[in-house]
Structures are given as structure tokens and as C-alpha cells.
């Protein structure tokens, strides 16, 4: 079966769907996480200089020695990276070093030095990812587990390989997302089978699959609700969040022009602006949107200063696909192309066509199941909004006496004027964007409009 063929509709074909997902799109039993745990160290001693610094990252940041240590690094070649796992490991290490260098001082560094820039650009080209700490770098490829059953949805068994702060709070913040990704693993074949089943007008199979989708979303919400257990809002706002910021729409935090990626050869280099890592870069959440047919408009892509302006632009949700691993990006493109409008379009078309004898009950059950699923995803986004309020909005309203300039100090200055001006790590107008995404999800289940 090629990825260009419609995926099979029956439950018996889930193994075939899983095989295609693995072979063509890099989806594992752990969803968009790797099948095996990520490398905790590059095996070639040639890369020991990187590993030595990243293993003591939080200490270097606290002692303000990180930039000096990085400046003394040799410019290492990526030619000795021997496997995809090693390329991913290099991306994680260099991503953390990049953000530590840029944000690890009293003021942001506008220049990224050659010892990071040169290998990072090479690794990023190989992986088809931007040279910045994406969601893949800080979450998908940055975990270890002590679970005897290798159940990566077991949040208590997970630990981040690297953090900027050395705190349990930061590790927990990342691992909540990792556990949610793993929790979504079994539902991905179900989602694709639901789309195919509806195309084949198998209403009972579609309804059953949609109910499974709803159940999975509820489980994700339960994991998200655990954020408060070990991640303190004040620690997150003041210590963790500043390091996750990108260089796009970050003038208020000290990067008016972005970051100059210095390649070290007679001034060779380039000013670049990238979004920082955020959960908006999760392929799993975007897959839920595409499968359910949630439509996001472009306005949410705007910066805080331009949010009120009406302009044609690529939506944030579509733009950040470029921040996802390339095989995962292709899966989203495949689903979008093969099943335009997702389940919503299929259900809507079904509701406006004359019913056949005896299937009124099946149609009603399908519509109810679909509406319930969209409400579940909207409520999940509402939980996220509540967390953003506790972890960002409320702390930003408090007096911030910290010296220097970063995302925390910039957010505290803005919040005094207008919460709508708060910027997310991805560079969006934080609250308007999240509220818009939630409302668009609710609207997907409304067939009265």
C-alpha cells in the first residue's frame, strides 16, 4: 500500500495502517516520538566538547560562563554523525546550546558564534528543520524513561535529558508533552481509519472510531491537568520560559533584528528570525485538527503589534509545520490532501443528502459523536488557556525587579498595559491566538451555521 492510496476502513486493517504510518511517515507506536529512547550522548568522542558543556548547561548559565565556554569551542564537522539517532542527538545538543547562548546573559546575544552556527546549520539541513530549539528538540528527542514496560505515557517514569535551569519544574514541563504524545500513539491509525470509513459510508465504524478519538482527547486532558504537580508557575515564568523564546517578534526582549548566525568566514553569515519551540509545533494536535476538520484562519499568525490588522498571510498552524520533523509534516500534508475538510466535511455532506431507509439512527449517532469530539478538543484547548493564565498572565502582572532583558521582563512590561500584547515563545499574540484556536474548534462541531 502506498501513501497515495486511500487508507483501509476496517478495524482489521489497523495493522496495515500502522505499517504505512511507520514506513512512510515516521510514526511509531509512541506516535511522533521515536520507537527507541533518544541517545543520551553521542558515542564518538570527537563530539565530547559539545557533550561536556551541555551536561553542565544549567551550571554554566547560573555562573554566566556559558558564552565563554562556547566561544572557545572548536568548529566541529558533522561528517562523523553515523545514524539518524545521532543527527537528532546533535540537533538537541546544539539547539539547547543555541538558546542558552542567546538568552543566557543579562541581555540577549544577537550573534550566534561559528562553533554553534556552522554545525547547527548542517544538522538542520540534514533533518529539514530550522536551526533553533523546536518542539522536537526540547520534547520529542529529549527524554528518558525508567518504565519497566517502556510505557512512555507513564509520566512519572519520564525525565528530560537536558534542561536550561536544572530544575524538576522544567523537566516536568517537557515530559507532560512527551507523555501526551505517547498517549496519542494508538489513536493515530484509528483517526485515519475513521476518515476512510466515512468515505466508504461505513457509519457505525466511523462513529466507533470518533468515540475512541474523544476518549483519547480526554486522556490527554488528564495528563495536561497534571502540570501543576511539579511545575511551579513562578519558576516557569521567570526561569524556564525565557530560554524557550525564539528570535521572531522578540524586539521587546532584545532581538530587534533577530539573531545573526555567524559562519566565521570573512563575515559570512545571515540575520535570521525563527519562532521558539511551542506546543503549536506538535504534529499530534495538528492531526486532530485535520482529522476533525477544524479550520484555523490566518489572523492568529500576527505579532502582538499587528494582531488587529486584517492581512493575508499564512496561518500560524500551517507555518509551524516547517518546524516539525519532515516525515511528520508529510503525514499532515497527506491527510489534508487526501481528506480535505476532514470528518466535518464528510459528516456535513451526509447530513444534507437524503437518508436511506433505516440509517437515520446511524446518522444521528454519527453527528452526536462528531460534535462531542470537537467539544472535547475545544475543552482541551480551554485547559491550555487556563494553564497559560496561571503560568504566564498572572505572573506577568506582578512586579518584576529582575535586571536585564528577556521574555519574562518584556512580558511583565507589556502586561501592565494590555494582556493582549503578551507574546508566546512562538512569537504569536498569546491570548488572542489561543482563544481564537479554541473558538475555531468549537465552531467545527456546529452544523447550524
Secondary structure, 3 states (H helix, E strand, C coil): CCCCCCCCCCHHHHHHHHHHHHHHHCCECCECCCCCCCCCCCCCHHHHHHHHHHHCHHHHHHHCCHHHHHHCCCCCCCCCCCCHHHHHHHHHHHHHHHHHHHHCCCCCCCEECHHHHHHHHHHHHHHCCCCCCCHHHHHHCCEEECCCCCCCCCHHHEEECCCCCCCHHHHHHHHHHHHHHHHCHHHHHHHHHHHHHHHCCCHHHHHHHHHHHHHHHHHHHHHHCCHHHHCCHHHHHHHHHHHHCCCCCEHHHCECCCEEEECCCCCCEEEECCCCCCHHHCHHHHHHHHHHCCCCCHHHHCCCCCCCCCCCCCCHHHHHHHHCCHHHHHHHHHHHHHCCCHHHHHHHHHHHCCCCCCCHHHHHHHHHHHHHHHHHHHHHHHHHHHHHHHHHHHHHCCCCCCCCCCHHHHHHHHHCCCHHHCECCCCCEHHHHHHHHHHHHHHHCCCCC
